Amino acid sequence: MLEHFREGDELYVWRLNRLGRSLKNIIDLVLSLSGKGVIIKGLVDGVDTSTINGSTIS
C-alpha cells in the first residue's frame, strides 16, 4: 500500500499509533510519506499534516 501513494493522496488513520509498532517506526513512516507529499490525518488525535501545525513534524 505504501508504495502506491502519490503526492496529494490522503491517509486517514484512527489514531497515529496504528501506523507502526514503535514510535521510531511511526515517525519514520510519517516523515517518508510527508516527503512524498502524502497528507496524514489522525481521526481521534487530531493529527493533520496538511496544516501548518501538523507539518511541523517534518
The 8 nearest C-alpha neighbors of each residue, nearest first, counted from 0:
[[1, 2, 3, 4, 10, 5, 32, 8],
 [0, 2, 3, 4, 32, 28, 5, 31],
 [1, 3, 0, 4, 5, 32, 35, 31],
 [4, 2, 1, 0, 5, 8, 6, 37],
 [5, 3, 2, 1, 8, 37, 6, 0],
 [6, 4, 8, 7, 3, 37, 35, 36],
 [5, 7, 36, 37, 8, 35, 4, 38],
 [6, 8, 37, 36, 5, 9, 38, 4],
 [9, 7, 37, 6, 5, 38, 4, 10],
 [8, 10, 38, 37, 39, 11, 7, 40],
 [9, 11, 39, 38, 40, 12, 8, 37],
 [10, 12, 40, 41, 39, 9, 13, 42],
 [13, 11, 41, 14, 42, 15, 40, 10],
 [12, 14, 42, 41, 43, 15, 11, 17],
 [15, 13, 41, 16, 12, 17, 43, 44],
 [14, 16, 17, 41, 18, 12, 13, 44],
 [15, 17, 14, 18, 19, 25, 20, 22],
 [18, 16, 15, 14, 19, 12, 13, 20],
 [19, 17, 16, 15, 25, 20, 12, 28],
 [20, 18, 25, 24, 21, 17, 16, 22],
 [19, 21, 24, 22, 18, 25, 16, 17],
 [22, 20, 24, 23, 19, 25, 16, 26],
 [21, 23, 25, 24, 26, 20, 19, 16],
 [24, 22, 26, 21, 25, 27, 28, 19],
 [23, 25, 21, 27, 22, 26, 19, 28],
 [26, 24, 19, 28, 22, 23, 27, 18],
 [25, 27, 23, 29, 28, 24, 30, 22],
 [28, 26, 24, 30, 25, 29, 31, 23],
 [27, 29, 31, 25, 26, 30, 32, 24],
 [30, 28, 26, 32, 31, 27, 33, 25],
 [31, 29, 33, 27, 28, 32, 57, 34],
 [30, 32, 28, 34, 29, 33, 27, 35],
 [33, 31, 35, 29, 37, 34, 30, 28],
 [34, 32, 36, 30, 37, 35, 31, 29],
 [33, 35, 31, 32, 36, 30, 37, 57],
 [36, 34, 32, 33, 37, 6, 31, 5],
 [37, 35, 6, 33, 34, 7, 38, 32],
 [36, 38, 8, 33, 32, 6, 7, 35],
 [39, 37, 9, 48, 49, 10, 8, 36],
 [40, 38, 10, 48, 47, 9, 11, 37],
 [39, 41, 47, 11, 46, 10, 42, 12],
 [42, 40, 46, 12, 14, 45, 15, 44],
 [41, 43, 13, 45, 44, 12, 40, 14],
 [44, 42, 14, 45, 41, 13, 46, 12],
 [43, 45, 41, 46, 42, 14, 15, 13],
 [44, 46, 41, 43, 42, 47, 40, 14],
 [47, 45, 41, 40, 44, 53, 48, 39],
 [48, 46, 40, 53, 49, 39, 50, 45],
 [47, 49, 53, 54, 39, 50, 38, 46],
 [50, 48, 47, 38, 53, 54, 51, 39],
 [51, 49, 53, 52, 48, 47, 54, 55],
 [50, 52, 54, 53, 55, 49, 48, 47],
 [53, 51, 50, 54, 55, 48, 47, 56],
 [54, 52, 48, 47, 50, 55, 51, 46],
 [53, 55, 48, 51, 56, 52, 57, 50],
 [56, 54, 57, 53, 52, 51, 48, 50],
 [57, 55, 54, 53, 30, 48, 52, 29],
 [56, 55, 30, 54, 33, 34, 29, 53]]
